[in-house]
Amino acid sequence: MKASEIREKTQVELEKELNDLKSELFKLRFQLATNQLENPMKLRDVKKSIARIKTIMRENELKGKVK
């Protein structure tokens, strides 16, 4: 997901997306531990998406632009 797409979302949508990504990361880590993970790059992508969302949420907070 690109940063421009994330910026268009509301605060509630961002929080929901963040929770979804965190649960997906948990599942991927579990698969990694049990040697069932097919695509290890998926871990990296999910972590980066979480970081993007948190960054944009913080930007919105600092701007006072909480929707």
C-alpha positions in Angstrom: 0.0 0.0 0.0 1.4 3.4 -1.0 1.6 6.4 1.3 -0.7 8.4 -0.9 -3.4 5.7 -0.5 -2.9 5.7 3.2 -3.2 9.5 3.5 -6.6 9.4 1.9 -8.0 7.2 4.7 -9.7 8.4 7.9 -8.2 7.8 11.3 -10.7 5.1 12.0 -9.8 3.3 8.8 -6.1 3.6 9.6 -6.6 2.1 13.0 -8.6 -0.8 11.5 -5.9 -1.4 8.9 -3.2 -1.3 11.5 -5.0 -3.9 13.6 -5.4 -6.1 10.6 -1.7 -5.8 9.7 -0.7 -6.6 13.3 -2.7 -9.7 13.3 -1.4 -10.8 9.9 2.2 -10.2 11.2 1.5 -12.4 14.2 0.3 -15.2 11.9 3.3 -14.8 9.7 5.7 -15.0 12.6 3.9 -18.1 13.8 4.3 -19.7 10.3 8.0 -18.7 10.3 8.6 -20.4 13.6 6.9 -23.6 12.4 8.7 -23.5 9.1 5.5 -23.1 7.1 6.1 -19.7 5.7 6.2 -19.8 1.9 7.2 -16.2 1.2 9.6 -14.7 3.8 9.4 -11.3 2.0 5.8 -11.0 3.1 7.1 -10.4 6.7 9.1 -7.4 5.5 6.2 -6.0 3.5 3.8 -6.2 6.4 6.3 -4.6 8.8 6.8 -1.7 6.3 3.1 -1.2 5.9 2.7 -1.0 9.6 5.5 1.6 9.8 3.9 3.6 7.0 0.5 3.7 8.7 2.0 4.6 12.1 4.0 7.4 10.5 1.0 8.9 8.7 -1.1 8.6 11.9 1.5 10.5 13.7 1.7 13.2 11.0 -2.0 13.6 11.2 -1.8 13.9 15.0 0.8 16.6 14.8 -1.1 18.5 12.2 -4.2 18.3 14.3 -5.9 16.6 11.4 -7.4 13.7 13.2 -10.5 12.8 11.1 
